[in-house]
Amino acid sequence: MDYDSALSRMAALCSMSEHCESEIRQKLQRVALPVEDIDRLIDRLYDEGYLDCARYCRAYASDQLRFAHWGRLKIQQALRMKGLPAKDISEALAELSEEEYRRVLEGVLQQKARTLSDEDEYIRRGKLMRYAAGRGFTPDEIMNYFD
C-alpha cells in the first residue's frame, strides 16, 4: 500500500469512529508501510483533526463505563496500555458522570449477587467485593455501596 491510499484509508477509518495513534500505527505496520511514511501519516492525521488523544480518551472511558461496565482503574489501565498521555487519561476519567458511575457499580454488584448462592453473608460480600475490584472499581467505591 502506498502513502496516499493509506492516508485516505486511515482518514476514513478515523472519521467513522475514534481511534488512537497506537491502533493506527499497528494497522499501518501490518500492511508493511515504511516507518517514515507511518510517522508522516500519523502527523498528518493529527494536523487534520482525525486523531486527538484527549477526545479518544473521553470516548473510550465513556464507552467502557456504559457498555463494558468497567470501573475507573480498569479504564485507566487500558488507556495506559495504549500509550496515551496521563494528563488526557486523568481528564477523561474526571469527566465521567458520578451518578452514572454509581449506577453502573450498583448494577454490576446486583447482577453478580443474583448468581451467588445463599451463603454466609461474609463470604458473599467478599465475593462481590473481589468481583467489583476485578471490574476496576476501587475498594472505597465498593465499600460505599455496602454502607
C-alpha positions in Angstrom: 0.0 0.0 0.0 1.3 3.4 -0.8 1.2 6.6 1.3 -1.8 8.2 -0.4 -4.0 5.2 -0.3 -3.0 4.5 3.4 -3.8 8.2 4.3 -7.2 8.0 2.7 -8.0 4.7 4.3 -6.9 5.8 7.8 -8.7 9.1 7.4 -11.9 7.3 6.5 -11.4 4.9 9.4 -10.9 7.7 11.9 -13.9 9.7 10.6 -16.2 6.7 11.3 -15.0 6.1 14.9 -12.4 7.3 17.4 -9.0 5.6 17.2 -5.7 6.2 18.9 -2.2 6.5 17.5 -1.2 3.0 18.6 -4.2 1.4 16.8 -3.4 3.3 13.6 0.3 2.5 13.9 -0.5 -1.2 14.2 -2.8 -1.2 11.2 -0.2 0.5 9.1 2.6 -1.8 10.2 0.5 -4.8 9.2 0.4 -3.5 5.6 4.2 -3.1 5.7 4.2 0.7 5.2 7.7 2.2 5.8 8.3 3.7 9.3 9.0 7.1 7.8 5.6 7.1 6.0 3.8 5.9 9.1 5.2 8.7 11.2 4.4 11.3 8.4 0.9 9.9 8.0 0.2 9.9 11.8 1.4 13.5 12.0 -0.9 14.5 9.2 -3.9 12.7 10.8 -3.2 14.8 14.0 -2.9 18.0 12.0 -6.1 17.4 10.2 -8.0 16.5 13.4 -8.6 12.9 12.6 -6.6 11.9 15.7 -6.9 13.5 19.1 -5.7 11.8 22.2 -8.0 13.7 24.6 -11.0 13.1 22.5 -10.2 9.4 22.2 -9.7 9.1 26.0 -13.1 10.7 26.7 -14.9 8.5 24.2 -13.1 5.3 25.3 -13.8 6.0 29.0 -17.4 6.7 28.4 -18.0 3.7 26.2 -16.2 1.3 28.6 -18.3 2.6 31.5 -21.6 2.4 29.7 -21.2 -0.8 27.7 -18.5 -2.9 29.4 -19.3 -1.7 32.9 -15.7 -1.1 33.8 -14.5 1.0 36.7 -12.0 3.8 36.6 -9.0 1.6 37.4 -9.6 -0.8 34.6 -10.3 2.0 32.1 -7.2 3.8 33.2 -5.0 0.7 32.8 -6.4 0.0 29.3 -5.7 3.6 28.2 -2.2 3.4 29.6 -1.6 0.2 27.7 -2.4 2.2 24.5 0.3 4.6 25.3 -1.9 7.7 25.8 -0.8 10.7 27.9 -1.5 10.5 31.6 -3.0 14.1 31.6 -5.6 13.1 28.9 -6.4 9.9 30.8 -7.0 11.7 34.1 -9.1 14.4 32.5 -11.3 11.8 30.7 -11.8 9.8 34.0 -12.7 13.0 35.8 -15.4 13.8 33.3 -17.3 10.6 33.9 -20.6 11.2 35.5 -20.6 10.3 39.2 -24.3 9.4 39.1 -23.9 7.1 36.1 -20.7 5.6 37.6 -22.6 4.7 40.9 -25.5 3.3 38.8 -23.1 1.0 36.9 -21.4 -0.2 40.1 -24.7 -1.0 41.7 -25.8 -2.8 38.5 -22.6 -4.8 38.4 -23.0 -5.8 42.1 -26.7 -6.6 41.9 -26.2 -8.7 38.8 -23.4 -10.7 40.4 -25.4 -11.1 43.6 -28.1 -12.9 41.7 -25.7 -15.5 40.6 -24.4 -16.3 44.1 -26.0 -18.9 46.2 -27.3 -18.2 49.7 -24.1 -18.4 51.6 -22.8 -16.8 54.7 -23.1 -13.0 54.3 -19.4 -12.5 55.0 -18.4 -14.9 52.1 -21.0 -13.4 49.8 -19.8 -9.9 50.5 -16.2 -10.9 49.9 -17.1 -12.5 46.5 -18.9 -9.3 45.5 -16.0 -7.1 46.5 -13.5 -9.2 44.6 -15.7 -9.2 41.5 -16.2 -5.4 41.6 -12.4 -5.0 42.1 -11.8 -7.1 39.1 -14.1 -4.9 37.1 -11.9 -1.9 38.0 -13.7 -0.3 40.9 -11.7 0.9 43.9 -12.2 -0.5 47.4 -13.6 2.8 48.6 -16.2 2.9 45.9 -17.2 -0.7 46.6 -17.4 -0.1 50.4 -19.6 3.0 49.8 -22.1 0.7 48.0 -22.3 -1.6 51.1 -22.8 1.3 53.5 
